[in-house]
Amino acid sequence: MEKYPGKKNIAVFISGRGSNLKSLIKHSKKKNSLIKIILVISNNPDAEGLKYASKSKIKNYGIKFTKNSNFENSSLKLLKKYNIDILCLAGFMKILSGNFIKKFSKPILNIHPSLLPKYKGLNTHERAIKNKDRFAGSSIHKVTEKLDSGKVILQKKVKILKSDNVRSLEKKVLKIEHEIYPKAINKFLTNL
Ligand code: GAR
């Protein structure tokens, strides 16, 4: 049985600050939201985002990433226990194995700070500035076994100004991320 009828049960995986988690929680509290966030898991027990989850009275767990399989097995048990429909990665800096993706068997979405397929992996803003790109941005995509390569659901651009550095660009991109992750989840759910 669904825990909150009519709304999808969402789990969010984070690794640190959790500002995207915060924006998703805010969105989920809106009357017309299609989601309910009921579980937050971090591979880093000291992640700031876990504190915000506690404050928001959302069940949360810090599971140390000593061995990939330990983290994945413990997480899979929790995802099942809480009857999770969709897993959203928000600043989760570990790579989930194909085995995990198969075993979970429900959709997994990720937010990545670049205009995919450009700049998969790390240091996206640094690379965009170095290449003198005119635009940077963020993408929400489905997670598959291949890193940052699943179907893009939504992306948004920001202009890179001559005066921009990695910090200022990160700030600009983060701002649009808070806007587009909730939108992308809505889009994904209404096209299911
Ligand atoms: C976000 O910019 C997100 O796109 C990025 O980490 C940041 C997390 O910020 N994710 C990745 O780089 C994943 N490869 P947050 O913890 O404040 O949400």
Boltz pocket constraint, residues with backbone or C-beta under 6 A from the ligand:
constraints:
  - pocket:
      binder: B
      contacts: [[A, 14], [A, 15], [A, 16], [A, 17], [A, 18], [A, 19], [A, 20], [A, 21], [A, 90], [A, 91], [A, 92], [A, 93], [A, 111], [A, 112], [A, 113], [A, 121], [A, 138], [A, 174], [A, 177]]
      max_distance: 6.0
